[in-house]
Amino acid sequence: MILYNDRPAGAYFSSSRLPERGHELGQGRVDPAVAIGDATAVRKSFLITGGAGCLGINLTRFLLAKGQSVTSLDIAELDYPDVRDQINVIRGDIRDTTTVEAAMREVQIVVHTAAALPLYSPREIFSTDVDGARNLLNAAYSHGVERFIHISSSAVYGIPDHHPLLEDDQLYGVGPYGQAKVEAEGLCEEYRAQGMWVPILRPKSFLGPERLGIFAMLYEWAKEGKNFPVLGSGNQPYQFLDVEDLCAAIWLCATLPQSVTNDTFNIGAKQFGSPRSDFQALLDYAGHGKRIVSIPELPAILGLRAVEKLGLSPLYPWIYETIGKESFVSIEKAERMLGFNPRYSNQESLIRNYQWYLENEERFAGTSGVTHRMPWSQGILKLAKIFF
């Protein structure tokens, strides 16, 4: 296993355990869909839970482009006119068994993306991410659904003591969200043992159109010509993922044979740098000549813990406890078994997401929320921006 502790600042890293040739930025890109004969893909009926969310809407557009039938189930309103008339929309809660049973009729493939994110209360997180997953798995089993693709998270690894992370590493979720994701995976394993086809994907934090959340703060500061802080040196390898690459991985799990897909896979960028190098690339793209500024890690963490108790922090512990540490998974298993071949590096994803942010800023100006589709409140960091 290779540990990337001695790479120079700004270096690029590979998410496979062994470096491969031909994967420099812009090279070696093959659309996985083409590789598996996408032109002849059979039309299937997909149910996307969380269909109104960031991943849900990107996946809906992805599947419609491939001629698939889509039903969206979400507690939130699906307010995308470009797709609403092309799909079946069910407004409902995955914690309600009646709604789930109705949504599961005539469905062939379920993609479970719905989740209560870390800014929700622990009660909401566990009832949605665990009880909701149980409702969906039970209904899918009862209705004989062909495949149930569960979107988990790399948060199931907690704060690890080694990298890259492998699928068979110990799971240790940090906080209610990480713990709930571990429990939900356990449910998937139980139903897989009963004969269900349940691929599990563990994506890194993903970027792309419709993604805001904590990244909205980076984009706002970049647009306004502010320097941007990172904890510690910021030179440690840190991996993200483009939402389009995540959609491609889901498609592979939906179309390849059971012999290779009925398993668990890490999903992340192939090429990635550090917070300093990748965020700096975004600031350079924004064009104001601003720089990434290092903040001493321990005092910053202690300060964030304090303001979190006062309800003034936009960050939850898993973010500020891990952003100053290296974080990347091996995608070697997904490459080998699925033919997964990510198209976007960290820097490309950040810039692509920033371009979307600039084009759509009027839609969400002055708003905030707790989902990936809404900017998260910056809390006390809104005031800190003055000093950068």
Contacts in CASP RR format, 6 or more apart in sequence:
PFRMAT RR
TARGET T0000
AUTHOR 0000-0000-0000
METHOD contacts of the structure
MODEL  1
MILYNDRPAGAYFSSSRLPERGHELGQGRVDPAVAIGDATAVRKSFLITG
GAGCLGINLTRFLLAKGQSVTSLDIAELDYPDVRDQINVIRGDIRDTTTV
EAAMREVQIVVHTAAALPLYSPREIFSTDVDGARNLLNAAYSHGVERFIH
ISSSAVYGIPDHHPLLEDDQLYGVGPYGQAKVEAEGLCEEYRAQGMWVPI
LRPKSFLGPERLGIFAMLYEWAKEGKNFPVLGSGNQPYQFLDVEDLCAAI
WLCATLPQSVTNDTFNIGAKQFGSPRSDFQALLDYAGHGKRIVSIPELPA
ILGLRAVEKLGLSPLYPWIYETIGKESFVSIEKAERMLGFNPRYSNQESL
IRNYQWYLENEERFAGTSGVTHRMPWSQGILKLAKIFF
1 17 0 8 1.000
1 162 0 8 1.000
1 164 0 8 1.000
2 17 0 8 1.000
2 18 0 8 1.000
2 19 0 8 1.000
2 164 0 8 1.000
3 162 0 8 1.000
3 163 0 8 1.000
4 13 0 8 1.000
4 163 0 8 1.000
4 237 0 8 1.000
4 326 0 8 1.000
4 328 0 8 1.000
5 326 0 8 1.000
7 13 0 8 1.000
7 237 0 8 1.000
9 233 0 8 1.000
9 234 0 8 1.000
9 235 0 8 1.000
9 274 0 8 1.000
9 276 0 8 1.000
9 277 0 8 1.000
10 235 0 8 1.000
10 273 0 8 1.000
10 274 0 8 1.000
10 276 0 8 1.000
10 277 0 8 1.000
11 273 0 8 1.000
11 274 0 8 1.000
11 277 0 8 1.000
12 25 0 8 1.000
12 271 0 8 1.000
12 272 0 8 1.000
12 273 0 8 1.000
12 277 0 8 1.000
12 345 0 8 1.000
13 237 0 8 1.000
13 239 0 8 1.000
13 271 0 8 1.000
13 272 0 8 1.000
13 273 0 8 1.000
13 328 0 8 1.000
14 20 0 8 1.000
14 23 0 8 1.000
14 270 0 8 1.000
14 271 0 8 1.000
15 164 0 8 1.000
15 239 0 8 1.000
15 268 0 8 1.000
15 269 0 8 1.000
15 270 0 8 1.000
15 271 0 8 1.000
15 272 0 8 1.000
15 328 0 8 1.000
15 329 0 8 1.000
15 330 0 8 1.000
15 331 0 8 1.000
15 332 0 8 1.000
16 164 0 8 1.000
16 270 0 8 1.000
16 330 0 8 1.000
16 331 0 8 1.000
16 332 0 8 1.000
16 335 0 8 1.000
17 164 0 8 1.000
17 330 0 8 1.000
17 332 0 8 1.000
18 332 0 8 1.000
22 28 0 8 1.000
23 270 0 8 1.000
23 271 0 8 1.000
24 271 0 8 1.000
25 271 0 8 1.000
25 345 0 8 1.000
25 348 0 8 1.000
28 341 0 8 1.000
29 341 0 8 1.000
29 343 0 8 1.000
30 341 0 8 1.000
31 38 0 8 1.000
31 248 0 8 1.000
31 343 0 8 1.000
32 248 0 8 1.000
32 249 0 8 1.000
32 251 0 8 1.000
32 252 0 8 1.000
32 338 0 8 1.000
32 339 0 8 1.000
32 340 0 8 1.000
32 341 0 8 1.000
33 41 0 8 1.000
33 66 0 8 1.000
33 248 0 8 1.000
33 251 0 8 1.000
35 339 0 8 1.000
35 341 0 8 1.000
36 252 0 8 1.000
36 255 0 8 1.000
36 256 0 8 1.000
38 66 0 8 1.000
38 255 0 8 1.000
41 66 0 8 1.000
41 67 0 8 1.000
41 68 0 8 1.000
41 255 0 8 1.000
43 67 0 8 1.000
43 68 0 8 1.000
43 69 0 8 1.000
44 68 0 8 1.000
44 69 0 8 1.000
44 108 0 8 1.000
44 109 0 8 1.000
44 146 0 8 1.000
44 254 0 8 1.000
45 68 0 8 1.000
45 69 0 8 1.000
45 71 0 8 1.000
45 106 0 8 1.000
45 107 0 8 1.000
45 108 0 8 1.000
45 109 0 8 1.000
46 63 0 8 1.000
46 68 0 8 1.000
46 69 0 8 1.000
46 70 0 8 1.000
46 71 0 8 1.000
46 107 0 8 1.000
46 108 0 8 1.000
46 109 0 8 1.000
46 110 0 8 1.000
46 111 0 8 1.000
46 254 0 8 1.000
47 71 0 8 1.000
47 73 0 8 1.000
47 103 0 8 1.000
47 104 0 8 1.000
47 107 0 8 1.000
47 109 0 8 1.000
47 110 0 8 1.000
47 111 0 8 1.000
48 56 0 8 1.000
48 59 0 8 1.000
48 60 0 8 1.000
48 63 0 8 1.000
48 70 0 8 1.000
48 71 0 8 1.000
48 72 0 8 1.000
48 73 0 8 1.000
48 111 0 8 1.000
48 113 0 8 1.000
49 73 0 8 1.000
49 74 0 8 1.000
49 94 0 8 1.000
49 110 0 8 1.000
49 111 0 8 1.000
49 112 0 8 1.000
49 113 0 8 1.000
49 114 0 8 1.000
49 136 0 8 1.000
50 56 0 8 1.000
50 72 0 8 1.000
50 73 0 8 1.000
50 74 0 8 1.000
50 76 0 8 1.000
50 113 0 8 1.000
50 114 0 8 1.000
51 57 0 8 1.000
51 59 0 8 1.000
51 60 0 8 1.000
51 72 0 8 1.000
51 73 0 8 1.000
51 74 0 8 1.000
51 78 0 8 1.000
51 113 0 8 1.000
51 114 0 8 1.000
52 72 0 8 1.000
52 74 0 8 1.000
52 76 0 8 1.000
52 77 0 8 1.000
52 78 0 8 1.000
52 79 0 8 1.000
52 80 0 8 1.000
52 373 0 8 1.000
53 74 0 8 1.000
53 76 0 8 1.000
53 113 0 8 1.000
53 210 0 8 1.000
53 371 0 8 1.000
53 372 0 8 1.000
53 373 0 8 1.000
54 206 0 8 1.000
54 208 0 8 1.000
54 210 0 8 1.000
54 211 0 8 1.000
54 212 0 8 1.000
54 243 0 8 1.000
54 371 0 8 1.000
54 372 0 8 1.000
54 373 0 8 1.000
55 113 0 8 1.000
55 151 0 8 1.000
55 206 0 8 1.000
55 243 0 8 1.000
55 246 0 8 1.000
55 247 0 8 1.000
55 372 0 8 1.000
56 72 0 8 1.000
56 113 0 8 1.000
57 78 0 8 1.000
57 80 0 8 1.000
57 83 0 8 1.000
57 210 0 8 1.000
58 208 0 8 1.000
58 209 0 8 1.000
58 210 0 8 1.000
58 243 0 8 1.000
58 244 0 8 1.000
58 246 0 8 1.000
58 247 0 8 1.000
59 111 0 8 1.000
59 113 0 8 1.000
59 247 0 8 1.000
59 250 0 8 1.000
60 70 0 8 1.000
60 72 0 8 1.000
60 80 0 8 1.000
60 83 0 8 1.000
60 87 0 8 1.000
61 82 0 8 1.000
61 83 0 8 1.000
62 244 0 8 1.000
62 247 0 8 1.000
62 248 0 8 1.000
62 251 0 8 1.000
63 70 0 8 1.000
63 251 0 8 1.000
64 70 0 8 1.000
64 83 0 8 1.000
64 86 0 8 1.000
64 87 0 8 1.000
66 251 0 8 1.000
69 87 0 8 1.000
70 83 0 8 1.000
70 86 0 8 1.000
70 87 0 8 1.000
70 88 0 8 1.000
71 87 0 8 1.000
71 88 0 8 1.000
71 89 0 8 1.000
71 90 0 8 1.000
71 103 0 8 1.000
71 107 0 8 1.000
72 78 0 8 1.000
72 87 0 8 1.000
72 88 0 8 1.000
72 89 0 8 1.000
72 90 0 8 1.000
73 90 0 8 1.000
73 92 0 8 1.000
73 94 0 8 1.000
73 99 0 8 1.000
73 100 0 8 1.000
73 103 0 8 1.000
73 114 0 8 1.000
74 90 0 8 1.000
74 91 0 8 1.000
74 92 0 8 1.000
74 114 0 8 1.000
75 91 0 8 1.000
75 92 0 8 1.000
75 93 0 8 1.000
75 94 0 8 1.000
75 114 0 8 1.000
76 371 0 8 1.000
77 91 0 8 1.000
78 84 0 8 1.000
78 89 0 8 1.000
78 91 0 8 1.000
90 99 0 8 1.000
90 102 0 8 1.000
90 103 0 8 1.000
92 99 0 8 1.000
93 99 0 8 1.000
94 100 0 8 1.000
94 114 0 8 1.000
94 128 0 8 1.000
94 132 0 8 1.000
94 133 0 8 1.000
94 135 0 8 1.000
94 136 0 8 1.000
95 127 0 8 1.000
95 128 0 8 1.000
95 131 0 8 1.000
95 132 0 8 1.000
95 135 0 8 1.000
96 135 0 8 1.000
97 135 0 8 1.000
97 139 0 8 1.000
100 132 0 8 1.000
100 135 0 8 1.000
100 136 0 8 1.000
100 139 0 8 1.000
101 139 0 8 1.000
101 142 0 8 1.000
103 139 0 8 1.000
104 110 0 8 1.000
104 136 0 8 1.000
104 139 0 8 1.000
104 140 0 8 1.000
104 142 0 8 1.000
104 143 0 8 1.000
104 145 0 8 1.000
105 143 0 8 1.000
107 140 0 8 1.000
107 143 0 8 1.000
107 145 0 8 1.000
108 145 0 8 1.000
108 146 0 8 1.000
108 147 0 8 1.000
109 145 0 8 1.000
109 146 0 8 1.000
109 147 0 8 1.000
109 148 0 8 1.000
109 149 0 8 1.000
109 254 0 8 1.000
110 136 0 8 1.000
110 140 0 8 1.000
110 145 0 8 1.000
110 147 0 8 1.000
110 148 0 8 1.000
110 149 0 8 1.000
111 149 0 8 1.000
111 151 0 8 1.000
111 250 0 8 1.000
111 254 0 8 1.000
112 133 0 8 1.000
112 136 0 8 1.000
112 148 0 8 1.000
112 149 0 8 1.000
112 150 0 8 1.000
112 151 0 8 1.000
113 151 0 8 1.000
114 128 0 8 1.000
114 132 0 8 1.000
115 128 0 8 1.000
115 129 0 8 1.000
115 151 0 8 1.000
115 177 0 8 1.000
115 181 0 8 1.000
116 124 0 8 1.000
116 125 0 8 1.000
116 127 0 8 1.000
116 128 0 8 1.000
116 129 0 8 1.000
116 177 0 8 1.000
116 180 0 8 1.000
117 125 0 8 1.000
117 177 0 8 1.000
117 370 0 8 1.000
117 371 0 8 1.000
117 372 0 8 1.000
118 125 0 8 1.000
118 175 0 8 1.000
118 176 0 8 1.000
118 177 0 8 1.000
118 178 0 8 1.000
118 316 0 8 1.000
118 318 0 8 1.000
119 316 0 8 1.000
119 369 0 8 1.000
119 370 0 8 1.000
119 376 0 8 1.000
120 128 0 8 1.000
120 370 0 8 1.000
122 176 0 8 1.000
125 176 0 8 1.000
125 177 0 8 1.000
125 180 0 8 1.000
126 176 0 8 1.000
126 179 0 8 1.000
126 180 0 8 1.000
126 183 0 8 1.000
129 177 0 8 1.000
129 180 0 8 1.000
129 181 0 8 1.000
129 183 0 8 1.000
129 184 0 8 1.000
130 180 0 8 1.000
130 183 0 8 1.000
130 184 0 8 1.000
130 187 0 8 1.000
133 150 0 8 1.000
133 184 0 8 1.000
133 187 0 8 1.000
133 188 0 8 1.000
134 187 0 8 1.000
136 148 0 8 1.000
137 148 0 8 1.000
137 187 0 8 1.000
137 188 0 8 1.000
137 191 0 8 1.000
137 196 0 8 1.000
137 198 0 8 1.000
140 148 0 8 1.000
140 191 0 8 1.000
140 196 0 8 1.000
141 191 0 8 1.000
141 194 0 8 1.000
141 196 0 8 1.000
145 196 0 8 1.000
146 197 0 8 1.000
147 197 0 8 1.000
147 198 0 8 1.000
147 199 0 8 1.000
147 253 0 8 1.000
147 254 0 8 1.000
147 261 0 8 1.000
148 188 0 8 1.000
148 191 0 8 1.000
148 196 0 8 1.000
148 197 0 8 1.000
148 198 0 8 1.000
148 199 0 8 1.000
149 198 0 8 1.000
149 199 0 8 1.000
149 201 0 8 1.000
149 250 0 8 1.000
149 253 0 8 1.000
149 254 0 8 1.000
150 184 0 8 1.000
150 185 0 8 1.000
150 188 0 8 1.000
150 198 0 8 1.000
150 199 0 8 1.000
150 200 0 8 1.000
150 201 0 8 1.000
151 201 0 8 1.000
151 203 0 8 1.000
151 250 0 8 1.000
152 181 0 8 1.000
152 184 0 8 1.000
152 185 0 8 1.000
152 200 0 8 1.000
152 201 0 8 1.000
152 202 0 8 1.000
152 203 0 8 1.000
153 177 0 8 1.000
153 178 0 8 1.000
153 181 0 8 1.000
153 202 0 8 1.000
153 203 0 8 1.000
154 165 0 8 1.000
154 202 0 8 1.000
154 203 0 8 1.000
154 204 0 8 1.000
154 205 0 8 1.000
154 266 0 8 1.000
154 327 0 8 1.000
154 329 0 8 1.000
155 173 0 8 1.000
155 174 0 8 1.000
155 177 0 8 1.000
155 178 0 8 1.000
155 181 0 8 1.000
155 318 0 8 1.000
156 171 0 8 1.000
156 172 0 8 1.000
156 173 0 8 1.000
156 178 0 8 1.000
156 181 0 8 1.000
156 182 0 8 1.000
156 185 0 8 1.000
156 202 0 8 1.000
157 165 0 8 1.000
157 169 0 8 1.000
157 170 0 8 1.000
157 171 0 8 1.000
157 172 0 8 1.000
157 173 0 8 1.000
157 329 0 8 1.000
158 171 0 8 1.000
158 172 0 8 1.000
158 173 0 8 1.000
158 174 0 8 1.000
158 178 0 8 1.000
158 318 0 8 1.000
158 322 0 8 1.000
159 172 0 8 1.000
159 174 0 8 1.000
159 321 0 8 1.000
159 322 0 8 1.000
159 325 0 8 1.000
160 169 0 8 1.000
160 172 0 8 1.000
163 237 0 8 1.000
163 326 0 8 1.000
163 327 0 8 1.000
163 328 0 8 1.000
164 328 0 8 1.000
164 329 0 8 1.000
164 330 0 8 1.000
165 266 0 8 1.000
165 328 0 8 1.000
165 329 0 8 1.000
165 330 0 8 1.000
166 266 0 8 1.000
166 329 0 8 1.000
166 330 0 8 1.000
166 333 0 8 1.000
167 202 0 8 1.000
167 263 0 8 1.000
167 264 0 8 1.000
167 265 0 8 1.000
167 266 0 8 1.000
167 333 0 8 1.000
171 182 0 8 1.000
171 185 0 8 1.000
172 182 0 8 1.000
173 179 0 8 1.000
173 181 0 8 1.000
173 182 0 8 1.000
174 317 0 8 1.000
174 318 0 8 1.000
174 321 0 8 1.000
175 317 0 8 1.000
175 318 0 8 1.000
177 316 0 8 1.000
177 318 0 8 1.000
178 318 0 8 1.000
185 200 0 8 1.000
185 264 0 8 1.000
188 198 0 8 1.000
188 200 0 8 1.000
189 198 0 8 1.000
191 198 0 8 1.000
192 198 0 8 1.000
192 262 0 8 1.000
197 258 0 8 1.000
197 261 0 8 1.000
197 262 0 8 1.000
198 262 0 8 1.000
199 253 0 8 1.000
199 261 0 8 1.000
199 262 0 8 1.000
199 263 0 8 1.000
199 264 0 8 1.000
199 265 0 8 1.000
200 263 0 8 1.000
200 264 0 8 1.000
200 265 0 8 1.000
201 246 0 8 1.000
201 249 0 8 1.000
201 250 0 8 1.000
201 253 0 8 1.000
201 264 0 8 1.000
201 265 0 8 1.000
201 267 0 8 1.000
202 264 0 8 1.000
202 265 0 8 1.000
202 266 0 8 1.000
202 267 0 8 1.000
202 329 0 8 1.000
203 241 0 8 1.000
203 246 0 8 1.000
203 249 0 8 1.000
203 267 0 8 1.000
203 268 0 8 1.000
204 239 0 8 1.000
204 240 0 8 1.000
204 241 0 8 1.000
204 267 0 8 1.000
204 268 0 8 1.000
204 269 0 8 1.000
204 327 0 8 1.000
204 328 0 8 1.000
204 329 0 8 1.000
205 240 0 8 1.000
205 241 0 8 1.000
206 240 0 8 1.000
206 241 0 8 1.000
206 242 0 8 1.000
206 243 0 8 1.000
206 245 0 8 1.000
206 246 0 8 1.000
206 349 0 8 1.000
207 215 0 8 1.000
207 240 0 8 1.000
207 241 0 8 1.000
207 242 0 8 1.000
207 243 0 8 1.000
207 349 0 8 1.000
207 350 0 8 1.000
207 352 0 8 1.000
207 353 0 8 1.000
208 242 0 8 1.000
208 243 0 8 1.000
208 244 0 8 1.000
208 349 0 8 1.000
208 352 0 8 1.000
208 353 0 8 1.000
208 356 0 8 1.000
209 243 0 8 1.000
209 352 0 8 1.000
209 353 0 8 1.000
209 356 0 8 1.000
210 243 0 8 1.000
210 356 0 8 1.000
210 372 0 8 1.000
210 373 0 8 1.000
211 243 0 8 1.000
211 353 0 8 1.000
211 356 0 8 1.000
211 372 0 8 1.000
211 373 0 8 1.000
212 357 0 8 1.000
212 364 0 8 1.000
212 372 0 8 1.000
212 373 0 8 1.000
212 374 0 8 1.000
212 375 0 8 1.000
212 376 0 8 1.000
213 369 0 8 1.000
213 371 0 8 1.000
213 372 0 8 1.000
213 373 0 8 1.000
213 374 0 8 1.000
213 375 0 8 1.000
213 376 0 8 1.000
214 314 0 8 1.000
214 315 0 8 1.000
214 319 0 8 1.000
214 376 0 8 1.000
215 350 0 8 1.000
215 353 0 8 1.000
216 357 0 8 1.000
216 364 0 8 1.000
216 375 0 8 1.000
216 376 0 8 1.000
217 314 0 8 1.000
217 375 0 8 1.000
217 376 0 8 1.000
217 378 0 8 1.000
217 381 0 8 1.000
218 228 0 8 1.000
218 279 0 8 1.000
218 282 0 8 1.000
218 350 0 8 1.000
219 282 0 8 1.000
219 353 0 8 1.000
219 354 0 8 1.000
219 357 0 8 1.000
219 358 0 8 1.000
220 375 0 8 1.000
221 227 0 8 1.000
221 228 0 8 1.000
221 385 0 8 1.000
221 388 0 8 1.000
222 228 0 8 1.000
222 282 0 8 1.000
222 283 0 8 1.000
222 285 0 8 1.000
222 286 0 8 1.000
222 288 0 8 1.000
222 290 0 8 1.000
222 354 0 8 1.000
223 286 0 8 1.000
223 357 0 8 1.000
223 358 0 8 1.000
224 385 0 8 1.000
225 286 0 8 1.000
225 287 0 8 1.000
225 288 0 8 1.000
225 289 0 8 1.000
225 290 0 8 1.000
226 290 0 8 1.000
226 385 0 8 1.000
226 388 0 8 1.000
227 283 0 8 1.000
227 290 0 8 1.000
227 291 0 8 1.000
227 292 0 8 1.000
227 293 0 8 1.000
227 388 0 8 1.000
228 279 0 8 1.000
228 283 0 8 1.000
228 290 0 8 1.000
228 292 0 8 1.000
228 293 0 8 1.000
228 388 0 8 1.000
229 292 0 8 1.000
229 293 0 8 1.000
229 294 0 8 1.000
229 295 0 8 1.000
229 300 0 8 1.000
229 384 0 8 1.000
229 388 0 8 1.000
230 275 0 8 1.000
230 276 0 8 1.000
230 279 0 8 1.000
230 292 0 8 1.000
230 293 0 8 1.000
230 294 0 8 1.000
230 295 0 8 1.000
230 323 0 8 1.000
230 324 0 8 1.000
231 294 0 8 1.000
231 295 0 8 1.000
231 297 0 8 1.000
231 300 0 8 1.000
231 301 0 8 1.000
231 320 0 8 1.000
231 323 0 8 1.000
231 324 0 8 1.000
232 294 0 8 1.000
232 295 0 8 1.000
232 296 0 8 1.000
232 297 0 8 1.000
232 300 0 8 1.000
232 324 0 8 1.000
233 276 0 8 1.000
233 294 0 8 1.000
234 274 0 8 1.000
234 275 0 8 1.000
234 276 0 8 1.000
234 292 0 8 1.000
234 294 0 8 1.000
234 324 0 8 1.000
235 274 0 8 1.000
235 276 0 8 1.000
235 277 0 8 1.000
236 274 0 8 1.000
236 275 0 8 1.000
236 324 0 8 1.000
236 325 0 8 1.000
236 326 0 8 1.000
236 327 0 8 1.000
237 272 0 8 1.000
237 273 0 8 1.000
237 274 0 8 1.000
237 326 0 8 1.000
237 327 0 8 1.000
237 328 0 8 1.000
238 272 0 8 1.000
238 273 0 8 1.000
238 274 0 8 1.000
238 275 0 8 1.000
238 278 0 8 1.000
238 323 0 8 1.000
238 324 0 8 1.000
238 326 0 8 1.000
238 327 0 8 1.000
238 328 0 8 1.000
238 346 0 8 1.000
239 268 0 8 1.000
239 269 0 8 1.000
239 272 0 8 1.000
239 273 0 8 1.000
239 327 0 8 1.000
239 328 0 8 1.000
239 329 0 8 1.000
239 346 0 8 1.000
240 268 0 8 1.000
240 269 0 8 1.000
240 272 0 8 1.000
240 278 0 8 1.000
240 346 0 8 1.000
240 349 0 8 1.000
240 350 0 8 1.000
241 267 0 8 1.000
241 268 0 8 1.000
241 269 0 8 1.000
241 342 0 8 1.000
241 349 0 8 1.000
242 269 0 8 1.000
242 342 0 8 1.000
242 343 0 8 1.000
242 344 0 8 1.000
242 348 0 8 1.000
242 349 0 8 1.000
242 352 0 8 1.000
244 343 0 8 1.000
244 344 0 8 1.000
245 267 0 8 1.000
245 268 0 8 1.000
245 269 0 8 1.000
245 340 0 8 1.000
245 342 0 8 1.000
245 343 0 8 1.000
245 344 0 8 1.000
246 267 0 8 1.000
246 268 0 8 1.000
248 340 0 8 1.000
248 342 0 8 1.000
248 343 0 8 1.000
249 265 0 8 1.000
249 267 0 8 1.000
249 334 0 8 1.000
249 338 0 8 1.000
249 340 0 8 1.000
252 261 0 8 1.000
252 338 0 8 1.000
252 339 0 8 1.000
252 340 0 8 1.000
253 261 0 8 1.000
253 265 0 8 1.000
253 338 0 8 1.000
256 338 0 8 1.000
260 337 0 8 1.000
260 338 0 8 1.000
261 337 0 8 1.000
261 338 0 8 1.000
263 333 0 8 1.000
263 337 0 8 1.000
265 331 0 8 1.000
265 333 0 8 1.000
265 334 0 8 1.000
265 337 0 8 1.000
265 338 0 8 1.000
265 340 0 8 1.000
266 329 0 8 1.000
266 330 0 8 1.000
266 331 0 8 1.000
266 333 0 8 1.000
266 334 0 8 1.000
267 329 0 8 1.000
267 331 0 8 1.000
267 334 0 8 1.000
267 340 0 8 1.000
268 329 0 8 1.000
268 331 0 8 1.000
268 342 0 8 1.000
269 342 0 8 1.000
269 344 0 8 1.000
269 345 0 8 1.000
269 346 0 8 1.000
269 349 0 8 1.000
270 331 0 8 1.000
270 341 0 8 1.000
270 342 0 8 1.000
270 345 0 8 1.000
271 342 0 8 1.000
271 345 0 8 1.000
271 346 0 8 1.000
272 278 0 8 1.000
272 328 0 8 1.000
272 345 0 8 1.000
272 346 0 8 1.000
273 346 0 8 1.000
273 347 0 8 1.000
275 292 0 8 1.000
275 323 0 8 1.000
275 324 0 8 1.000
276 292 0 8 1.000
276 294 0 8 1.000
277 347 0 8 1.000
278 346 0 8 1.000
278 347 0 8 1.000
278 350 0 8 1.000
279 292 0 8 1.000
279 350 0 8 1.000
280 291 0 8 1.000
280 292 0 8 1.000
281 347 0 8 1.000
281 350 0 8 1.000
281 351 0 8 1.000
282 347 0 8 1.000
282 350 0 8 1.000
282 351 0 8 1.000
282 354 0 8 1.000
283 289 0 8 1.000
283 290 0 8 1.000
283 291 0 8 1.000
283 292 0 8 1.000
285 351 0 8 1.000
285 354 0 8 1.000
286 354 0 8 1.000
293 388 0 8 1.000
297 324 0 8 1.000
300 320 0 8 1.000
301 320 0 8 1.000
301 321 0 8 1.000
304 313 0 8 1.000
304 315 0 8 1.000
304 320 0 8 1.000
305 317 0 8 1.000
307 313 0 8 1.000
307 379 0 8 1.000
307 380 0 8 1.000
308 315 0 8 1.000
308 316 0 8 1.000
308 317 0 8 1.000
312 379 0 8 1.000
312 380 0 8 1.000
313 320 0 8 1.000
313 379 0 8 1.000
313 380 0 8 1.000
313 381 0 8 1.000
314 376 0 8 1.000
314 377 0 8 1.000
314 378 0 8 1.000
314 379 0 8 1.000
314 381 0 8 1.000
331 340 0 8 1.000
331 342 0 8 1.000
334 340 0 8 1.000
335 341 0 8 1.000
344 352 0 8 1.000
364 374 0 8 1.000
364 375 0 8 1.000
366 375 0 8 1.000
367 374 0 8 1.000
367 375 0 8 1.000
368 374 0 8 1.000
368 375 0 8 1.000
368 376 0 8 1.000
368 377 0 8 1.000
369 375 0 8 1.000
369 376 0 8 1.000
369 377 0 8 1.000
370 376 0 8 1.000
378 385 0 8 1.000
END
